[in-house]
Amino acid sequence: MIWQSWSDFIAMGGYAWYVWGAVLVFFAALVLELFSVSLSQKNILRQLRLEQQVRDSEAGGAV
């Protein structure tokens, strides 16, 4: 499809609400997914540090 102007591009042939709504939902889901992965990574690393501390304390602090 060839658009004659930016306003034609933004209007998307009369389907602007559907197209731009879908784009918005996609990017919102992408941001939420990245945020969720970041939180999961932090929680996993925290849990691994705690487990390592427990192992170290059970071994008498010897490495």
PyMOL Python script that loads the backbone (N, CA, C, O; Angstrom):
from pymol import cmd

cmd.read_pdbstr("""\
ATOM      1  N   MET A   1       0.845  -1.176   0.000  1.00  0.00           N
ATOM      2  CA  MET A   1       0.000   0.000   0.000  1.00  0.00           C
ATOM      3  C   MET A   1       0.890   1.238   0.000  1.00  0.00           C
ATOM      4  O   MET A   1       1.868   1.306   0.745  1.00  0.00           O
ATOM      5  N   ILE A   2       0.558   2.191  -0.816  1.00  0.00           N
ATOM      6  CA  ILE A   2       1.316   3.436  -0.913  1.00  0.00           C
ATOM      7  C   ILE A   2       0.452   4.562  -0.353  1.00  0.00           C
ATOM      8  O   ILE A   2      -0.697   4.746  -0.756  1.00  0.00           O
ATOM      9  N   TRP A   3       1.032   5.313   0.588  1.00  0.00           N
ATOM     10  CA  TRP A   3       0.311   6.417   1.206  1.00  0.00           C
ATOM     11  C   TRP A   3       0.763   7.722   0.581  1.00  0.00           C
ATOM     12  O   TRP A   3       1.928   7.890   0.223  1.00  0.00           O
ATOM     13  N   GLN A   4      -0.169   8.630   0.460  1.00  0.00           N
ATOM     14  CA  GLN A   4       0.128   9.929  -0.152  1.00  0.00           C
ATOM     15  C   GLN A   4       0.656  10.934   0.868  1.00  0.00           C
ATOM     16  O   GLN A   4       1.311  11.907   0.496  1.00  0.00           O
ATOM     17  N   SER A   5       0.376  10.706   2.151  1.00  0.00           N
ATOM     18  CA  SER A   5       0.829  11.632   3.186  1.00  0.00           C
ATOM     19  C   SER A   5       0.935  10.878   4.512  1.00  0.00           C
ATOM     20  O   SER A   5       0.502   9.732   4.632  1.00  0.00           O
ATOM     21  N   TRP A   6       1.514  11.544   5.491  1.00  0.00           N
ATOM     22  CA  TRP A   6       1.623  10.934   6.824  1.00  0.00           C
ATOM     23  C   TRP A   6       0.255  10.723   7.445  1.00  0.00           C
ATOM     24  O   TRP A   6       0.041   9.736   8.149  1.00  0.00           O
ATOM     25  N   SER A   7      -0.673  11.633   7.197  1.00  0.00           N
ATOM     26  CA  SER A   7      -2.013  11.459   7.767  1.00  0.00           C
ATOM     27  C   SER A   7      -2.705  10.235   7.165  1.00  0.00           C
ATOM     28  O   SER A   7      -3.467   9.560   7.858  1.00  0.00           O
ATOM     29  N   ASP A   8      -2.454   9.938   5.887  1.00  0.00           N
ATOM     30  CA  ASP A   8      -2.986   8.711   5.286  1.00  0.00           C
ATOM     31  C   ASP A   8      -2.362   7.473   5.929  1.00  0.00           C
ATOM     32  O   ASP A   8      -3.034   6.471   6.174  1.00  0.00           O
ATOM     33  N   PHE A   9      -1.064   7.570   6.193  1.00  0.00           N
ATOM     34  CA  PHE A   9      -0.384   6.449   6.858  1.00  0.00           C
ATOM     35  C   PHE A   9      -0.970   6.211   8.243  1.00  0.00           C
ATOM     36  O   PHE A   9      -1.257   5.071   8.610  1.00  0.00           O
ATOM     37  N   ILE A  10      -1.149   7.274   9.007  1.00  0.00           N
ATOM     38  CA  ILE A  10      -1.673   7.145  10.361  1.00  0.00           C
ATOM     39  C   ILE A  10      -3.117   6.647  10.343  1.00  0.00           C
ATOM     40  O   ILE A  10      -3.517   5.891  11.228  1.00  0.00           O
ATOM     41  N   ALA A  11      -3.894   7.055   9.361  1.00  0.00           N
ATOM     42  CA  ALA A  11      -5.287   6.617   9.254  1.00  0.00           C
ATOM     43  C   ALA A  11      -5.389   5.146   8.869  1.00  0.00           C
ATOM     44  O   ALA A  11      -6.410   4.515   9.138  1.00  0.00           O
ATOM     45  N   MET A  12      -4.364   4.592   8.252  1.00  0.00           N
ATOM     46  CA  MET A  12      -4.320   3.177   7.874  1.00  0.00           C
ATOM     47  C   MET A  12      -5.546   2.722   7.096  1.00  0.00           C
ATOM     48  O   MET A  12      -6.090   1.648   7.352  1.00  0.00           O
ATOM     49  N   GLY A  13      -5.968   3.528   6.164  1.00  0.00           N
ATOM     50  CA  GLY A  13      -7.094   3.152   5.312  1.00  0.00           C
ATOM     51  C   GLY A  13      -8.398   2.973   6.070  1.00  0.00           C
ATOM     52  O   GLY A  13      -9.255   2.194   5.653  1.00  0.00           O
ATOM     53  N   GLY A  14      -8.557   3.680   7.172  1.00  0.00           N
ATOM     54  CA  GLY A  14      -9.776   3.587   7.968  1.00  0.00           C
ATOM     55  C   GLY A  14      -9.699   2.563   9.097  1.00  0.00           C
ATOM     56  O   GLY A  14     -10.652   2.411   9.861  1.00  0.00           O
ATOM     57  N   TYR A  15      -8.580   1.867   9.207  1.00  0.00           N
ATOM     58  CA  TYR A  15      -8.419   0.841  10.246  1.00  0.00           C
ATOM     59  C   TYR A  15      -7.438   1.278  11.330  1.00  0.00           C
ATOM     60  O   TYR A  15      -6.830   0.439  11.994  1.00  0.00           O
ATOM     61  N   ALA A  16      -7.285   2.571  11.506  1.00  0.00           N
ATOM     62  CA  ALA A  16      -6.278   3.096  12.431  1.00  0.00           C
ATOM     63  C   ALA A  16      -6.488   2.601  13.858  1.00  0.00           C
ATOM     64  O   ALA A  16      -5.517   2.213  14.508  1.00  0.00           O
ATOM     65  N   TRP A  17      -7.715   2.600  14.369  1.00  0.00           N
ATOM     66  CA  TRP A  17      -7.945   2.168  15.753  1.00  0.00           C
ATOM     67  C   TRP A  17      -7.518   0.718  15.942  1.00  0.00           C
ATOM     68  O   TRP A  17      -6.912   0.378  16.958  1.00  0.00           O
ATOM     69  N   TYR A  18      -7.824  -0.130  14.983  1.00  0.00           N
ATOM     70  CA  TYR A  18      -7.439  -1.534  15.083  1.00  0.00           C
ATOM     71  C   TYR A  18      -5.925  -1.692  14.984  1.00  0.00           C
ATOM     72  O   TYR A  18      -5.311  -2.361  15.815  1.00  0.00           O
ATOM     73  N   VAL A  19      -5.325  -1.077  13.969  1.00  0.00           N
ATOM     74  CA  VAL A  19      -3.889  -1.240  13.729  1.00  0.00           C
ATOM     75  C   VAL A  19      -3.078  -0.669  14.882  1.00  0.00           C
ATOM     76  O   VAL A  19      -2.236  -1.365  15.450  1.00  0.00           O
ATOM     77  N   TRP A  20      -3.321   0.587  15.235  1.00  0.00           N
ATOM     78  CA  TRP A  20      -2.509   1.216  16.281  1.00  0.00           C
ATOM     79  C   TRP A  20      -2.834   0.654  17.651  1.00  0.00           C
ATOM     80  O   TRP A  20      -1.975   0.626  18.533  1.00  0.00           O
ATOM     81  N   GLY A  21      -4.073   0.205  17.836  1.00  0.00           N
ATOM     82  CA  GLY A  21      -4.407  -0.475  19.094  1.00  0.00           C
ATOM     83  C   GLY A  21      -3.627  -1.772  19.243  1.00  0.00           C
ATOM     84  O   GLY A  21      -3.136  -2.093  20.326  1.00  0.00           O
ATOM     85  N   ALA A  22      -3.517  -2.517  18.143  1.00  0.00           N
ATOM     86  CA  ALA A  22      -2.753  -3.766  18.166  1.00  0.00           C
ATOM     87  C   ALA A  22      -1.272  -3.489  18.420  1.00  0.00           C
ATOM     88  O   ALA A  22      -0.619  -4.224  19.161  1.00  0.00           O
ATOM     89  N   VAL A  23      -0.747  -2.439  17.810  1.00  0.00           N
ATOM     90  CA  VAL A  23       0.657  -2.068  18.030  1.00  0.00           C
ATOM     91  C   VAL A  23       0.875  -1.698  19.502  1.00  0.00           C
ATOM     92  O   VAL A  23       1.865  -2.105  20.110  1.00  0.00           O
ATOM     93  N   LEU A  24      -0.041  -0.939  20.057  1.00  0.00           N
ATOM     94  CA  LEU A  24       0.058  -0.542  21.461  1.00  0.00           C
ATOM     95  C   LEU A  24       0.005  -1.755  22.389  1.00  0.00           C
ATOM     96  O   LEU A  24       0.800  -1.860  23.323  1.00  0.00           O
ATOM     97  N   VAL A  25      -0.923  -2.660  22.134  1.00  0.00           N
ATOM     98  CA  VAL A  25      -1.033  -3.864  22.965  1.00  0.00           C
ATOM     99  C   VAL A  25       0.237  -4.704  22.849  1.00  0.00           C
ATOM    100  O   VAL A  25       0.719  -5.238  23.848  1.00  0.00           O
ATOM    101  N   PHE A  26       0.773  -4.822  21.657  1.00  0.00           N
ATOM    102  CA  PHE A  26       2.012  -5.576  21.463  1.00  0.00           C
ATOM    103  C   PHE A  26       3.153  -4.998  22.287  1.00  0.00           C
ATOM    104  O   PHE A  26       3.840  -5.729  23.001  1.00  0.00           O
ATOM    105  N   PHE A  27       3.358  -3.689  22.190  1.00  0.00           N
ATOM    106  CA  PHE A  27       4.467  -3.076  22.923  1.00  0.00           C
ATOM    107  C   PHE A  27       4.235  -3.105  24.433  1.00  0.00           C
ATOM    108  O   PHE A  27       5.189  -3.235  25.199  1.00  0.00           O
ATOM    109  N   ALA A  28       2.987  -2.985  24.867  1.00  0.00           N
ATOM    110  CA  ALA A  28       2.690  -3.099  26.294  1.00  0.00           C
ATOM    111  C   ALA A  28       3.016  -4.506  26.792  1.00  0.00           C
ATOM    112  O   ALA A  28       3.600  -4.669  27.863  1.00  0.00           O
ATOM    113  N   ALA A  29       2.641  -5.517  26.018  1.00  0.00           N
ATOM    114  CA  ALA A  29       2.954  -6.898  26.394  1.00  0.00           C
ATOM    115  C   ALA A  29       4.462  -7.137  26.395  1.00  0.00           C
ATOM    116  O   ALA A  29       4.976  -7.848  27.259  1.00  0.00           O
ATOM    117  N   LEU A  30       5.160  -6.558  25.449  1.00  0.00           N
ATOM    118  CA  LEU A  30       6.610  -6.699  25.386  1.00  0.00           C
ATOM    119  C   LEU A  30       7.274  -6.087  26.618  1.00  0.00           C
ATOM    120  O   LEU A  30       8.172  -6.694  27.203  1.00  0.00           O
ATOM    121  N   VAL A  31       6.843  -4.900  27.011  1.00  0.00           N
ATOM    122  CA  VAL A  31       7.403  -4.240  28.192  1.00  0.00           C
ATOM    123  C   VAL A  31       7.094  -5.055  29.453  1.00  0.00           C
ATOM    124  O   VAL A  31       7.965  -5.232  30.304  1.00  0.00           O
ATOM    125  N   LEU A  32       5.865  -5.546  29.574  1.00  0.00           N
ATOM    126  CA  LEU A  32       5.505  -6.359  30.734  1.00  0.00           C
ATOM    127  C   LEU A  32       6.322  -7.645  30.779  1.00  0.00           C
ATOM    128  O   LEU A  32       6.739  -8.075  31.854  1.00  0.00           O
ATOM    129  N   GLU A  33       6.551  -8.256  29.638  1.00  0.00           N
ATOM    130  CA  GLU A  33       7.352  -9.477  29.588  1.00  0.00           C
ATOM    131  C   GLU A  33       8.792  -9.199  30.019  1.00  0.00           C
ATOM    132  O   GLU A  33       9.362  -9.964  30.797  1.00  0.00           O
ATOM    133  N   LEU A  34       9.374  -8.129  29.529  1.00  0.00           N
ATOM    134  CA  LEU A  34      10.745  -7.783  29.920  1.00  0.00           C
ATOM    135  C   LEU A  34      10.834  -7.480  31.414  1.00  0.00           C
ATOM    136  O   LEU A  34      11.796  -7.872  32.075  1.00  0.00           O
ATOM    137  N   PHE A  35       9.841  -6.790  31.937  1.00  0.00           N
ATOM    138  CA  PHE A  35       9.798  -6.493  33.367  1.00  0.00           C
ATOM    139  C   PHE A  35       9.679  -7.788  34.173  1.00  0.00           C
ATOM    140  O   PHE A  35      10.357  -7.959  35.187  1.00  0.00           O
ATOM    141  N   SER A  36       8.821  -8.691  33.720  1.00  0.00           N
ATOM    142  CA  SER A  36       8.624  -9.964  34.408  1.00  0.00           C
ATOM    143  C   SER A  36       9.901 -10.802  34.395  1.00  0.00           C
ATOM    144  O   SER A  36      10.262 -11.392  35.413  1.00  0.00           O
ATOM    145  N   VAL A  37      10.572 -10.859  33.273  1.00  0.00           N
ATOM    146  CA  VAL A  37      11.822 -11.618  33.180  1.00  0.00           C
ATOM    147  C   VAL A  37      12.882 -11.018  34.089  1.00  0.00           C
ATOM    148  O   VAL A  37      13.632 -11.749  34.737  1.00  0.00           O
ATOM    149  N   SER A  38      12.949  -9.703  34.140  1.00  0.00           N
ATOM    150  CA  SER A  38      13.918  -9.039  35.003  1.00  0.00           C
ATOM    151  C   SER A  38      13.660  -9.368  36.475  1.00  0.00           C
ATOM    152  O   SER A  38      14.591  -9.669  37.223  1.00  0.00           O
ATOM    153  N   LEU A  39      12.396  -9.307  36.882  1.00  0.00           N
ATOM    154  CA  LEU A  39      12.069  -9.651  38.271  1.00  0.00           C
ATOM    155  C   LEU A  39      12.385 -11.106  38.579  1.00  0.00           C
ATOM    156  O   LEU A  39      12.907 -11.419  39.649  1.00  0.00           O
ATOM    157  N   SER A  40      12.070 -11.993  37.648  1.00  0.00           N
ATOM    158  CA  SER A  40      12.352 -13.411  37.853  1.00  0.00           C
ATOM    159  C   SER A  40      13.848 -13.648  38.001  1.00  0.00           C
ATOM    160  O   SER A  40      14.277 -14.415  38.862  1.00  0.00           O
ATOM    161  N   GLN A  41      14.634 -12.993  37.168  1.00  0.00           N
ATOM    162  CA  GLN A  41      16.076 -13.143  37.237  1.00  0.00           C
ATOM    163  C   GLN A  41      16.601 -12.664  38.590  1.00  0.00           C
ATOM    164  O   GLN A  41      17.439 -13.327  39.200  1.00  0.00           O
ATOM    165  N   LYS A  42      16.117 -11.533  39.052  1.00  0.00           N
ATOM    166  CA  LYS A  42      16.559 -11.015  40.348  1.00  0.00           C
ATOM    167  C   LYS A  42      16.184 -11.976  41.468  1.00  0.00           C
ATOM    168  O   LYS A  42      16.983 -12.219  42.372  1.00  0.00           O
ATOM    169  N   ASN A  43      14.976 -12.520  41.414  1.00  0.00           N
ATOM    170  CA  ASN A  43      14.541 -13.457  42.453  1.00  0.00           C
ATOM    171  C   ASN A  43      15.361 -14.746  42.430  1.00  0.00           C
ATOM    172  O   ASN A  43      15.721 -15.271  43.483  1.00  0.00           O
ATOM    173  N   ILE A  44      15.656 -15.255  41.239  1.00  0.00           N
ATOM    174  CA  ILE A  44      16.464 -16.469  41.132  1.00  0.00           C
ATOM    175  C   ILE A  44      17.865 -16.230  41.668  1.00  0.00           C
ATOM    176  O   ILE A  44      18.392 -17.057  42.413  1.00  0.00           O
ATOM    177  N   LEU A  45      18.478 -15.109  41.298  1.00  0.00           N
ATOM    178  CA  LEU A  45      19.821 -14.811  41.795  1.00  0.00           C
ATOM    179  C   LEU A  45      19.835 -14.632  43.304  1.00  0.00           C
ATOM    180  O   LEU A  45      20.768 -15.074  43.973  1.00  0.00           O
ATOM    181  N   ARG A  46      18.800 -13.982  43.847  1.00  0.00           N
ATOM    182  CA  ARG A  46      18.706 -13.813  45.303  1.00  0.00           C
ATOM    183  C   ARG A  46      18.581 -15.169  45.990  1.00  0.00           C
ATOM    184  O   ARG A  46      19.218 -15.414  47.015  1.00  0.00           O
ATOM    185  N   GLN A  47      17.762 -16.042  45.424  1.00  0.00           N
ATOM    186  CA  GLN A  47      17.573 -17.375  46.008  1.00  0.00           C
ATOM    187  C   GLN A  47      18.874 -18.173  45.947  1.00  0.00           C
ATOM    188  O   GLN A  47      19.210 -18.874  46.902  1.00  0.00           O
ATOM    189  N   LEU A  48      19.602 -18.078  44.850  1.00  0.00           N
ATOM    190  CA  LEU A  48      20.876 -18.789  44.745  1.00  0.00           C
ATOM    191  C   LEU A  48      21.902 -18.268  45.746  1.00  0.00           C
ATOM    192  O   LEU A  48      22.665 -19.047  46.317  1.00  0.00           O
ATOM    193  N   ARG A  49      21.921 -16.948  45.961  1.00  0.00           N
ATOM    194  CA  ARG A  49      22.839 -16.388  46.967  1.00  0.00           C
ATOM    195  C   ARG A  49      22.489 -16.896  48.364  1.00  0.00           C
ATOM    196  O   ARG A  49      23.374 -17.234  49.151  1.00  0.00           O
ATOM    197  N   LEU A  50      21.193 -16.946  48.665  1.00  0.00           N
ATOM    198  CA  LEU A  50      20.776 -17.444  49.977  1.00  0.00           C
ATOM    199  C   LEU A  50      21.149 -18.907  50.159  1.00  0.00           C
ATOM    200  O   LEU A  50      21.613 -19.306  51.227  1.00  0.00           O
ATOM    201  N   GLU A  51      20.948 -19.698  49.127  1.00  0.00           N
ATOM    202  CA  GLU A  51      21.324 -21.113  49.209  1.00  0.00           C
ATOM    203  C   GLU A  51      22.832 -21.279  49.394  1.00  0.00           C
ATOM    204  O   GLU A  51      23.276 -22.151  50.141  1.00  0.00           O
ATOM    205  N   GLN A  52      23.612 -20.445  48.717  1.00  0.00           N
ATOM    206  CA  GLN A  52      25.061 -20.506  48.869  1.00  0.00           C
ATOM    207  C   GLN A  52      25.471 -20.113  50.284  1.00  0.00           C
ATOM    208  O   GLN A  52      26.378 -20.720  50.854  1.00  0.00           O
ATOM    209  N   GLN A  53      24.821 -19.113  50.852  1.00  0.00           N
ATOM    210  CA  GLN A  53      25.121 -18.711  52.225  1.00  0.00           C
ATOM    211  C   GLN A  53      24.799 -19.830  53.200  1.00  0.00           C
ATOM    212  O   GLN A  53      25.550 -20.060  54.148  1.00  0.00           O
ATOM    213  N   VAL A  54      23.699 -20.525  52.981  1.00  0.00           N
ATOM    214  CA  VAL A  54      23.334 -21.638  53.854  1.00  0.00           C
ATOM    215  C   VAL A  54      24.381 -22.737  53.755  1.00  0.00           C
ATOM    216  O   VAL A  54      24.802 -23.281  54.775  1.00  0.00           O
ATOM    217  N   ARG A  55      24.809 -23.072  52.537  1.00  0.00           N
ATOM    218  CA  ARG A  55      25.827 -24.099  52.353  1.00  0.00           C
ATOM    219  C   ARG A  55      27.146 -23.691  53.039  1.00  0.00           C
ATOM    220  O   ARG A  55      27.807 -24.505  53.684  1.00  0.00           O
ATOM    221  N   ASP A  56      27.501 -22.415  52.881  1.00  0.00           N
ATOM    222  CA  ASP A  56      28.741 -21.938  53.505  1.00  0.00           C
ATOM    223  C   ASP A  56      28.647 -22.001  55.022  1.00  0.00           C
ATOM    224  O   ASP A  56      29.614 -22.373  55.686  1.00  0.00           O
ATOM    225  N   SER A  57      27.513 -21.649  55.567  1.00  0.00           N
ATOM    226  CA  SER A  57      27.373 -21.653  57.027  1.00  0.00           C
ATOM    227  C   SER A  57      27.341 -23.098  57.551  1.00  0.00           C
ATOM    228  O   SER A  57      27.825 -23.363  58.651  1.00  0.00           O
ATOM    229  N   GLU A  58      26.783 -24.019  56.786  1.00  0.00           N
ATOM    230  CA  GLU A  58      26.754 -25.428  57.216  1.00  0.00           C
ATOM    231  C   GLU A  58      28.151 -26.036  57.152  1.00  0.00           C
ATOM    232  O   GLU A  58      28.470 -26.946  57.917  1.00  0.00           O
ATOM    233  N   ALA A  59      28.971 -25.543  56.256  1.00  0.00           N
ATOM    234  CA  ALA A  59      30.334 -26.064  56.120  1.00  0.00           C
ATOM    235  C   ALA A  59      31.278 -25.381  57.110  1.00  0.00           C
ATOM    236  O   ALA A  59      32.481 -25.639  57.087  1.00  0.00           O
ATOM    237  N   GLY A  60      30.767 -24.544  57.948  1.00  0.00           N
ATOM    238  CA  GLY A  60      31.608 -23.872  58.945  1.00  0.00           C
ATOM    239  C   GLY A  60      32.338 -22.676  58.380  1.00  0.00           C
ATOM    240  O   GLY A  60      33.329 -22.220  58.952  1.00  0.00           O
ATOM    241  N   GLY A  61      31.860 -22.167  57.269  1.00  0.00           N
ATOM    242  CA  GLY A  61      32.472 -20.996  56.687  1.00  0.00           C
ATOM    243  C   GLY A  61      33.673 -21.298  55.822  1.00  0.00           C
ATOM    244  O   GLY A  61      34.238 -20.397  55.203  1.00  0.00           O
ATOM    245  N   ALA A  62      34.077 -22.576  55.773  1.00  0.00           N
ATOM    246  CA  ALA A  62      35.237 -22.950  54.940  1.00  0.00           C
ATOM    247  C   ALA A  62      34.805 -23.008  53.477  1.00  0.00           C
ATOM    248  O   ALA A  62      33.710 -23.458  53.139  1.00  0.00           O
ATOM    249  N   VAL A  63      35.704 -22.538  52.635  1.00  0.00           N
ATOM    250  CA  VAL A  63      35.390 -22.535  51.204  1.00  0.00           C
ATOM    251  C   VAL A  63      36.157 -23.643  50.533  1.00  0.00           C
ATOM    252  O   VAL A  63      36.044 -23.826  49.320  1.00  0.00           O
TER     253      VAL A  63
END
""", "prot")
cmd.dss("prot")
cmd.show_as("cartoon", "prot")
cmd.util.cbc("prot")
cmd.orient("prot")
